[in-house]
Amino acid sequence: MKVAVSILKSKYSEEETIKKINETNAEYLHLDVMDGTFVNEVSFEYEHLGEVKKPLQVHLMVSNPFSYIGKYALKNTESIIIHTELTEDIDSLLDIIKSYGLKCGLALNPETQIEKITSYIDKLDYVLILTVNPGRGGQKLIKDVLYKLDELNRIRVDKNLQFEIIVDGGVNNENIDLMNNADIVVSGSYVCMNDNFQEQINHLR
């Protein structure tokens, strides 16, 4: 299981948080981008992304991803993930992400059913299961959402697909055992609200 660290909620500055993540063995840095429309909150303007040494996963919680994809197709960006709940042309958005040479993914809010992504499943590198309501760090994991892990894994095996499953929201050492079918877990406040980032990541592993 791989670990992505989100910097949405940290006891340190953005610059210091990125520096501390760089020093860990986390596989990814996970970036949450919010516009105040798709979710109520607005993410701060990230100023130190050029200092990120980890592959960057960009999670766009925005209503109009077209205007954000190019902005976050940075040299260290590995993937951009958009939301299944969008009213825009999702197929075109995924194609645009891929046109930058990036991996693409779809995120599912807790109440969104897996059937919503089946028409795009062959195109996806990632499916992100949100286990909290999007927009705020430090929330408690909604366990009822975890059934999607088993369903997605079954679809992946049945269709012989290679997409990876990400779990994002409320992940900590007390519930990590519930995520055996996840390929990647995103952890934010559990890691970044502590002094020793690597120790917290070790607990997850």
Phi, psi and omega in degrees: 000131180265155183241129171246134181255125177269140179259018183299322181225116183216152176277357182245167174295164177304313182299314181290323178298314179298317179301317182291323177294321178304328184276355180266178175261018174302144183281330185220157162254128186256123185248121178262123180243123185231144188248359182080001179244303177296320168235162185291328185278157175241127179286148178291161180284112182289128187246352188235027183293336177293346180266358180287127179258351177269153170303137187259122171263123181252119181253107183269105173261067187225156183277334182232079185296337182308320184279353183254333188300311180297323181297323185257009173277067186275171184295333180256008177285128179263325185204155172233131183243127178247177186258140178295335185281359181296152176265351178288174178287098185295320179304314180295320179298317179296322178295321179297316178302313181294332181294340176273003182079020183255159170282153182235156179208163174240138177256147179242121172297160184307323184272353184276131182277153182298332180304336181294339183253358188299328181286348180250356195301326181292341185266348192271142169266332182221146164237123182255121177264115175278125180253016169218166174287134190293146170123334183231141174277162173082014180277163178275137181299136176268102187295331183297344182278343190290347176300335180297333177301310181295319181296315180295321179296321178296315178300317181298317180290314183298322183263000181055049180259165187244005182298150178259148183257126179248137172248130186224118174131112175070019183284129176209182185290343182275339181239001184299331180292346179278358190242039185298332180271002178277143175269328182222137171244140176258127178230130182248275185297330179300324178272309194276351175266012179241164181282322185253095183297317184296322179298319179294321177296320177301320179298322179293319182290000000 
